[in-house]
Amino acid sequence: MKKVWMFLVCLFVLAACGDGEDNTNTGNEGNGGEPVNVQPDKKEVTEERLKASLVESKREGRTYQFQYVVENKSDRSIHLTFNSGQKFDYILRNEAGEILKRGSEGKFFTQAIIEQDLEAGAQLTYDIVLNDLSPGNYSLEAWLTAGSEETDYKELLTFTIK
């Protein structure tokens, strides 16, 4: 019985080792030979196709609300790939450039690749709420987390609280 178990373990180990051929995935399998879009192609996804904006939308007392919007200005769907459940992020800085708040700080996001098609003319809208801001000059920068630094659609808004 001991020999049978040893034979099965050896067989399992050998089967797990592969067949000696290079079986690396080129990203082209299962898609008719066309590359699979894992990240937005910066040649295809340009500012003319996706337009980002960041505006103040509401002010109540010492609470300020902003909207970060990314709109598909093209005539076809754009495929976006997010590396986690986080879709956007932002940083609030004071006039000295010090980071006062980062949107993702202290938050946890699902660790899964999320793919989303943004149809022609459609928008992704995200609200940013900032509380208890003292008088002064601030800059708020928001960006989409799908893509690379060249295709993250950063928007910067400077504002003053009196």
N, C-alpha and C positions, 0 to 999 in steps of 0.2 A: 504494500500500500504506500509505503514511504517512497518507493521508486516512481510510482505513478504520479504522486504529488510533485516530486522533483522534475519529472518530465513535463508536466503541465506548467510549472513555473518557468522552466527554460523556454518552452514554446511561447508562452506569453511575452517574455522578455524579448525574444527574437522577433516576434511579430510587431512589437512596439518600436523596434529599431528602424523599420522602414525597409524599402527595397533597394536602397543604394542610389536611386535616381534623384536628380535635383527636382524637388516638388515645391519649389517656392512659388508663392502666389504673386502673379504680376499685376493683379488688380483688373485683368481683362477677362477672366473667366466668367461665364454665365451672363455676359452682357453683349453678346454678338461681336466680341473682339474690341468693343469700344471701352475706353477707360472709365472706371467708376468714379463719379464725382464725390470725393471724400471731403474736400475743402472747396470753397468757391474759387474758381479760376479767375485770377486777377485780370486776365486779358478779356474774359467774358463779362465779369461782374465789375463794371466801371461806375463811376459817379453818375454817368448819364443814365444808367439802368437802375441803380439804387440811390435814393436821395435821403439823407439823414437830416433831421432838424431837432433842435432842443430849445424849448420855449417855456417861459413861466406861464402856468395855466390858472393858478389860484393863489390868493394871499388872504389869510385870516389870522389877524393878530400877529404872533411871532412864528406862525406856521406857513411855510412856502411850499407850493406844489409845482413841479415842473413835468413836462412831458417830453420824452425822447421818442421820436417817430422815425421809422425807416420805411420808405415807400418804394415799391417796385414801379418805376417810371417806364419800363419797357412794355412791349406788346406780347411778351410770353412769360411763362412761369420761371422763377429763379429758384434753384435748389440750394438750400442752406444746410450745413452740417455743424451741429454744436457738439463739442466734446464732453459736455456734461449737461445737467439740467439747468445750468445758468445760461440765460439768453442774452443778458447785457450786464454791464457794470458801470459804475461812476465813481468819480473822486471829487470831493469838495475841498478847495484850497482857500486859505486866506490870502491877503495881498502880499504877504511875505513868502508865499509859495508853500507853506507848510500844509500837509494833508490833515484836514480836520475830520473827514469822514470818507470811508470807502464803502460803497454799497454792499459788497460781498463779505465785508469783515464780520466775523462771528456767525456766518451762515454756512449751512451745509447744503450741498447740491447732489442730486443723484449722479452716480458715476456711470453714465451710459451715454453712448453716442445717440443723439437725437437728430433726426433728419426732418426737415420741414420745407415744403414747397410754398413759396410766396407767389401767389397768382398775379398776373398783370393788373396793375392798379391797386393792389392790396397793400395794407400797411401793418406793420408791427408797432404797437404803441405800449410804452412802459411809463408808469408814473414814478416819480421820485419825490418823496416827501421829506422836507428838512424842517426840524423843529428847533426852537429856542436859539435863533441866530442873533448875535449881538450886532449893533451898528458897525458897519465897515464895508470894505470891498472884498468880493469873493469871485472865484471862478469855479464853474461846474463843468466837468468834462464827462461825457457819457459815450459808450461805444458798444457795438454788437460783439458778442463773444464768438460768433461763427467767423471763421476765416483767419487771416494772418494780419500782421501789422499794416500791410498794404491794403487790406480789404476789411478793416474793422469799423469803418464809418464813424470815426470819432467826430464829435461835435463839442465845441467849447462855447460856453456862455458866461460872460462876466456881468455881474450885477452889484448894486450898492444897496445897503440897508441903512436908512437914516434914523 
